[in-house]
Amino acid sequence: MATLRSFAINRLRAAGHANIAAGLREMSYEPFRRPLDLLALT
């Protein structure tokens, strides 16, 4: 679980989010699209 958390935080930082909590909230607005965009899977 710690590895997945670190991966998620690093992807948010790479996408330009300085505030991780705000980045997580932004990703949760559209849970089926934005996380996939962040991982470049769409």
SEGU-860165 format. One record per residue: residue number from 1; chain; residue in three letters; z, y, x negated of N, C-alpha, C, CB in turn. Coordinates in Angstrom, 3 decimals, decimal comma. Glycine has a CB too. Layout:
REM residues N
<num = NUM; chaine = A; residu = ala; nZ = Z; nY = Y; nX = X; caZ = Z; caY = Y; caX = X; cZ = Z; cY = Y; cX = X; cbZ = Z; cbY = Y; cbX = X>
...
***
This chain:
REM residues 42
<num = 1; chaine = A; residu = met; nZ = 0,000; nY = -1,184; nX = -0,820; caZ = 0,000; caY = 0,000; caX = 0,000; cZ = 0,000; cY = 1,256; cX = -0,870; cbZ = 1,201; cbY = -0,007; cbX = 0,936>
<num = 2; chaine = A; residu = ala; nZ = 0,725; nY = 1,209; nX = -1,961; caZ = 0,776; caY = 2,370; caX = -2,849; cZ = -0,596; cY = 2,644; cX = -3,450; cbZ = 1,811; cbY = 2,152; cbX = -3,964>
<num = 3; chaine = A; residu = thr; nZ = -1,335; nY = 1,595; nX = -3,734; caZ = -2,674; caY = 1,761; caX = -4,288; cZ = -3,601; cY = 2,427; cX = -3,276; cbZ = -3,247; cbY = 0,405; cbX = -4,720>
<num = 4; chaine = A; residu = leu; nZ = -3,512; nY = 2,013; nX = -2,026; caZ = -4,337; caY = 2,620; caX = -0,976; cZ = -3,971; cY = 4,081; cX = -0,762; cbZ = -4,185; cbY = 1,848; cbX = 0,336>
<num = 5; chaine = A; residu = arg; nZ = -2,671; nY = 4,376; nX = -0,817; caZ = -2,225; caY = 5,770; caX = -0,663; cZ = -2,754; cY = 6,628; cX = -1,808; cbZ = -0,678; cbY = 5,848; cbX = -0,610>
<num = 6; chaine = A; residu = ser; nZ = -2,668; nY = 6,125; nX = -3,030; caZ = -3,174; caY = 6,863; caX = -4,187; cZ = -4,675; cY = 7,072; cX = -4,085; cbZ = -2,835; cbY = 6,127; cbX = -5,483>
<num = 7; chaine = A; residu = phe; nZ = -5,385; nY = 6,049; nX = -3,633; caZ = -6,829; caY = 6,158; caX = -3,458; cZ = -7,163; cY = 7,251; cX = -2,439; cbZ = -7,422; cbY = 4,807; cbX = -3,011>
<num = 8; chaine = A; residu = ala; nZ = -6,443; nY = 7,249; nX = -1,312; caZ = -6,695; caY = 8,249; caX = -0,274; cZ = -6,397; cY = 9,657; cX = -0,780; cbZ = -5,852; cbY = 7,949; cbX = 0,968>
<num = 9; chaine = A; residu = ile; nZ = -5,307; nY = 9,825; nX = -1,488; caZ = -4,956; caY = 11,145; caX = -2,024; cZ = -5,999; cY = 11,603; cX = -3,030; cbZ = -3,562; cbY = 11,115; cbX = -2,679>
<num = 10; chaine = A; residu = asn; nZ = -6,442; nY = 10,710; nX = -3,893; caZ = -7,459; caY = 11,079; caX = -4,880; cZ = -8,784; cY = 11,444; cX = -4,225; cbZ = -7,671; cbY = 9,941; cbX = -5,862>
<num = 11; chaine = A; residu = arg; nZ = -9,159; nY = 10,741; nX = -3,169; caZ = -10,405; caY = 11,077; caX = -2,458; cZ = -10,286; cY = 12,440; cX = -1,779; cbZ = -10,745; cbY = 9,988; cbX = -1,409>
<num = 12; chaine = A; residu = leu; nZ = -9,124; nY = 12,748; nX = -1,218; caZ = -8,923; caY = 14,060; caX = -0,602; cZ = -9,004; cY = 15,163; cX = -1,653; cbZ = -7,566; cbY = 14,115; cbX = 0,124>
<num = 13; chaine = A; residu = arg; nZ = -8,394; nY = 14,945; nX = -2,796; caZ = -8,454; caY = 15,940; caX = -3,867; cZ = -9,882; cY = 16,115; cX = -4,369; cbZ = -7,534; cbY = 15,535; cbX = -5,027>
<num = 14; chaine = A; residu = ala; nZ = -10,611; nY = 15,020; nX = -4,504; caZ = -12,000; caY = 15,097; caX = -4,962; cZ = -12,872; cY = 15,853; cX = -3,962; cbZ = -12,564; cbY = 13,689; cbX = -5,191>
<num = 15; chaine = A; residu = ala; nZ = -12,494; nY = 15,803; nX = -2,694; caZ = -13,243; caY = 16,512; caX = -1,661; cZ = -12,848; cY = 17,985; cX = -1,579; cbZ = -13,029; cbY = 15,846; cbX = -0,314>
<num = 16; chaine = A; residu = gly; nZ = -11,883; nY = 18,403; nX = -2,403; caZ = -11,524; caY = 19,813; caX = -2,449; cZ = -10,296; cY = 20,214; cX = -1,655; cbZ = -12,646; cbY = 20,596; cbX = -1,979>
<num = 17; chaine = A; residu = his; nZ = -9,535; nY = 19,260; nX = -1,169; caZ = -8,320; caY = 19,576; caX = -0,412; cZ = -7,167; cY = 19,765; cX = -1,392; cbZ = -7,989; cbY = 18,451; cbX = 0,628>
<num = 18; chaine = A; residu = ala; nZ = -6,657; nY = 20,992; nX = -1,482; caZ = -5,518; caY = 21,263; caX = -2,353; cZ = -4,218; cY = 20,817; cX = -1,688; cbZ = -5,452; cbY = 22,760; cbX = -2,707>
<num = 19; chaine = A; residu = asn; nZ = -4,149; nY = 20,938; nX = -0,371; caZ = -2,968; caY = 20,553; caX = 0,386; cZ = -3,256; cY = 19,202; cX = 1,040; cbZ = -2,590; cbY = 21,642; cbX = 1,457>
<num = 20; chaine = A; residu = ile; nZ = -2,600; nY = 18,162; nX = 0,570; caZ = -2,880; caY = 16,794; caX = 1,045; cZ = -2,507; cY = 16,638; cX = 2,520; cbZ = -2,108; cbY = 15,758; cbX = 0,194>
<num = 21; chaine = A; residu = ala; nZ = -1,385; nY = 17,203; nX = 2,941; caZ = -0,981; caY = 17,090; caX = 4,350; cZ = -2,016; cY = 17,723; cX = 5,262; cbZ = 0,387; cbY = 17,748; cbX = 4,575>
<num = 22; chaine = A; residu = ala; nZ = -2,520; nY = 18,883; nX = 4,891; caZ = -3,548; caY = 19,539; caX = 5,696; cZ = -4,836; cY = 18,726; cX = 5,685; cbZ = -3,812; cbY = 20,961; cbX = 5,179>
<num = 23; chaine = A; residu = gly; nZ = -5,163; nY = 18,128; nX = 4,562; caZ = -6,354; caY = 17,289; caX = 4,476; cZ = -6,249; cY = 16,069; cX = 5,368; cbZ = -6,589; cbY = 16,859; cbX = 3,046>
<num = 24; chaine = A; residu = leu; nZ = -5,074; nY = 15,446; nX = 5,407; caZ = -4,869; caY = 14,290; caX = 6,282; cZ = -4,979; cY = 14,680; cX = 7,752; cbZ = -3,505; cbY = 13,655; cbX = 6,012>
<num = 25; chaine = A; residu = arg; nZ = -4,419; nY = 15,845; nX = 8,089; caZ = -4,537; caY = 16,311; caX = 9,479; cZ = -5,993; cY = 16,561; cX = 9,837; cbZ = -3,712; cbY = 17,596; cbX = 9,696>
<num = 26; chaine = A; residu = glu; nZ = -6,734; nY = 17,170; nX = 8,937; caZ = -8,146; caY = 17,441; caX = 9,204; cZ = -8,928; cY = 16,145; cX = 9,393; cbZ = -8,756; cbY = 18,261; cbX = 8,063>
<num = 27; chaine = A; residu = met; nZ = -8,630; nY = 15,135; nX = 8,582; caZ = -9,323; caY = 13,851; caX = 8,709; cZ = -8,982; cY = 13,164; cX = 10,023; cbZ = -8,967; cbY = 12,938; cbX = 7,539>
<num = 28; chaine = A; residu = ser; nZ = -7,792; nY = 13,411; nX = 10,554; caZ = -7,383; caY = 12,734; caX = 11,790; cZ = -8,000; cY = 13,354; cX = 13,043; cbZ = -5,876; cbY = 12,757; cbX = 11,909>
<num = 29; chaine = A; residu = tyr; nZ = -8,628; nY = 14,519; nX = 12,927; caZ = -9,237; caY = 15,147; caX = 14,099; cZ = -10,369; cY = 14,294; cX = 14,667; cbZ = -9,762; cbY = 16,535; cbX = 13,741>
<num = 30; chaine = A; residu = glu; nZ = -11,140; nY = 13,678; nX = 13,809; caZ = -12,222; caY = 12,778; caX = 14,234; cZ = -12,082; cY = 11,489; cX = 13,438; cbZ = -13,650; cbY = 13,432; cbX = 14,019>
<num = 31; chaine = A; residu = pro; nZ = -11,188; nY = 10,595; nX = 13,866; caZ = -10,822; caY = 9,443; caX = 13,042; cZ = -11,943; cY = 8,432; cX = 12,775; cbZ = -9,701; cbY = 8,739; cbX = 13,685>
<num = 32; chaine = A; residu = phe; nZ = -13,013; nY = 8,461; nX = 13,554; caZ = -14,080; caY = 7,481; caX = 13,334; cZ = -15,262; cY = 8,054; cX = 12,570; cbZ = -14,556; cbY = 6,938; cbX = 14,653>
<num = 33; chaine = A; residu = arg; nZ = -15,208; nY = 9,348; nX = 12,206; caZ = -16,316; caY = 9,944; caX = 11,478; cZ = -15,870; cY = 10,533; cX = 10,150; cbZ = -16,974; cbY = 11,011; cbX = 12,318>
<num = 34; chaine = A; residu = arg; nZ = -14,860; nY = 11,368; nX = 10,168; caZ = -14,479; caY = 12,101; caX = 8,949; cZ = -14,017; cY = 11,211; cX = 7,797; cbZ = -13,387; cbY = 13,071; cbX = 9,274>
<num = 35; chaine = A; residu = pro; nZ = -13,179; nY = 10,197; nX = 8,019; caZ = -12,803; caY = 9,358; caX = 6,872; cZ = -14,009; cY = 8,659; cX = 6,246; cbZ = -11,777; cbY = 8,316; cbX = 7,301>
<num = 36; chaine = A; residu = leu; nZ = -14,974; nY = 8,268; nX = 7,067; caZ = -16,180; caY = 7,638; caX = 6,521; cZ = -17,011; cY = 8,623; cX = 5,738; cbZ = -17,017; cbY = 7,034; cbX = 7,631>
<num = 37; chaine = A; residu = asp; nZ = -17,045; nY = 9,880; nX = 6,194; caZ = -17,733; caY = 10,924; caX = 5,436; cZ = -17,064; cY = 11,154; cX = 4,093; cbZ = -17,772; cbY = 12,227; cbX = 6,229>
<num = 38; chaine = A; residu = leu; nZ = -15,742; nY = 11,139; nX = 4,089; caZ = -14,986; caY = 11,343; caX = 2,864; cZ = -15,294; cY = 10,250; cX = 1,849; cbZ = -13,489; cbY = 11,382; cbX = 3,162>
<num = 39; chaine = A; residu = leu; nZ = -15,468; nY = 9,040; nX = 2,324; caZ = -15,780; caY = 7,917; caX = 1,434; cZ = -17,271; cY = 7,780; cX = 1,176; cbZ = -15,249; cbY = 6,627; cbX = 2,018>
<num = 40; chaine = A; residu = ala; nZ = -18,065; nY = 8,663; nX = 1,751; caZ = -19,517; caY = 8,648; caX = 1,616; cZ = -20,120; cY = 7,336; cX = 2,114; cbZ = -19,908; cbY = 8,880; cbX = 0,166>
<num = 41; chaine = A; residu = leu; nZ = -19,622; nY = 6,880; nX = 3,255; caZ = -20,117; caY = 5,636; caX = 3,855; cZ = -21,031; cY = 5,875; cX = 5,053; cbZ = -18,952; cbY = 4,776; cbX = 4,280>
<num = 42; chaine = A; residu = thr; nZ = -21,288; nY = 7,143; nX = 5,370; caZ = -22,173; caY = 7,412; caX = 6,503; cZ = -23,432; cY = 8,086; cX = 6,043; cbZ = -21,478; cbY = 8,268; cbX = 7,545>
***
